[in-house]
Amino acid sequence: MKHIISILFVCLLLGSCNNGPSVDMAAATQEAKDFIASQFDFFSESSLELAKETFTEDAVLIGTDAAEYLSGWSEIEPSVEGQLAIKDPVFTSRKLNVFMSDGGDMASYTQELDFTFNVGGEPGEVNNVRNSGVIKKIDGQWKVVQIHWSIGLKGQAVEYKITE
């Protein structure tokens, strides 16, 4: 009887170490990819409210401009509001890489984008934008936790020598 109780205790202990229900990683990855593809919808819909739903309250946005290190929605909101002057935006993504957390509720990603738009009746285009970020599923909704945009420089910003 003593051995049976010991065995049951060990089984319960091992069972409690389970990380909870298994996650369908393929489905979670597809959800993350779908969110990443739609994260700029607030531009095309020109909606500050949709932008607010896209970012977490404490999100960080890092842009190409030296002044573009914005922390929290209160800093991000004025920037987004100004950018809503951009009309007819079209984002074309390539080289999307998504790295999922083991729990399927957080992901980091990298991609390259081309961006066409219209400002004040004048068409514009920015190509080869490097975009990366971290998204998290909170209360069943994916949100941007951190996003980074940059446009690559020709040549090295810091000189270094590659050795073999």
N, C-alpha and C positions, 0 to 999 in steps of 0.2 A: 504494500500500500504506500509505503514511504517513497518507493521508486516511482510509482505512478504519479504521485503528487509532484515529485521533482521533475519528471518528464513533462507534465502539464504546465508547470511553471516555466520551464525553458521554452516550450511551444508558445505560450502566451507572450513571453518576453520577445521572442523572435518575431512573432506576429505584430507586436506593437512597434517594431522597428521599421515596418513597411512605410514607405513614403506616401501613403494614401493611394487613391485610385490612380490607375495608370492613365497617362496622357496620350492621346492620339497625336503624335508629333507631326505626322503628315498634315492633319487637319489644322493644327495650331500654326504650322509654318505657312500654310495657304492663307489662313486668316491674317497673319502678320504681313504677308506679301500683298494681300488685298488692301490692307490699311495703308501700307507704304505707298501703293499706287494711288490711293485716294487722299493722301494727307494734304495735298495742295488744292483740294476741291474748294476750299474757302476763297482761293483766288478767283477761280472761274465763276463762283457764285457771288463774289464780292461781298462776303458775309463775315463780319467781325465776330458775330455770335458763333458761327461754325468754326472759326479759328480758335475761339476760346474753348470749344468742346474738343478740339484737336490736341491741345497742349495741356499738360498737367499744370497745376497752380505754381509749382516750383521748377518748371522746365528751364533749360538753358539753351539759348540760341547763340551760335557763334557764326559770324558771317565773314565775308572777305575783307570788309573795311575794318581798320584797326579799332574803330569805335563800336563795332558790332560784337560785343560780348554782353549779352543781355541775360539777366538771371531773374526768373520769376515772371509770371504773367503781367504784373504791373509794369515791368520794363519792356516786355515783348509787345504788349498791346499797342503802344503808340507807333512802334515800327511797323507792325502789321497794318494798322489803320492807314498809315501813309502809303504803304505798298498797294492798298486796294485801289489806288489810282491807275494801277496797271490793268489794262483791259484785254480781253481776248487771249488770255494766257494758254499756251499749249506746252506741256512738259513731255518730252520724249526721253524715256529711261533706257539705259543699257547697262550691261555688266552688273546686274543686281546680285548681291551676295547677302544672304540672311543667315545669321548665327543665332540659333534658338537656345534659351536656357533649358536646363533639364526638366524644369517644371512646365515648360511650354507657355509661360505667362510673361516672358520678357525676351526681347531680341535686340541685337545690334545689326546694323546693315550698312552696306556701302553700295554706291551706284554712281554712274555718270549720267548727266542730264544735258539735254539741249532745251532751250527755253525761247519760244517766240511769243511776242506780245505787242501791244499797242499802248502808247502813252501820248495823250494829247493829240490823237489823230496820226501820230507817226509810228510806223512799224519798227520793231526792234528785235534783236536776236542775240542770245548769249549761248555759246556752245561750249561743250566740254567742262561743264560745272561739276565739280566733285561734291557729292552729297553723302553724308554719313549721319548716323544717329542711333539713338536707343529708344525703343518703344516698350511700353508696359501695358499689360491688360489689367485694368482696374475696374472692379464692379462690372465685369463682362464687356468693357469697352477698351479698345486699344487707344493709347494716348502717347504723344511725343513727350519723352522725358528730357532728351538732349538731341539737338540737331546742329549740324555743321555744314556750311557751304564754303567752297573756295574755288577760285579760278586759278589754275596752275600758271606759274611763271615759266618763261622760256629760260633754260639754264638753271643753275643751282643758286638758291638764295644764300646758302652757306657753302663755301668751297671746302671740299674734302677729297681725299684721294682714296680710291678703292684699291685695296691690296689683295693679292691672292695668296 
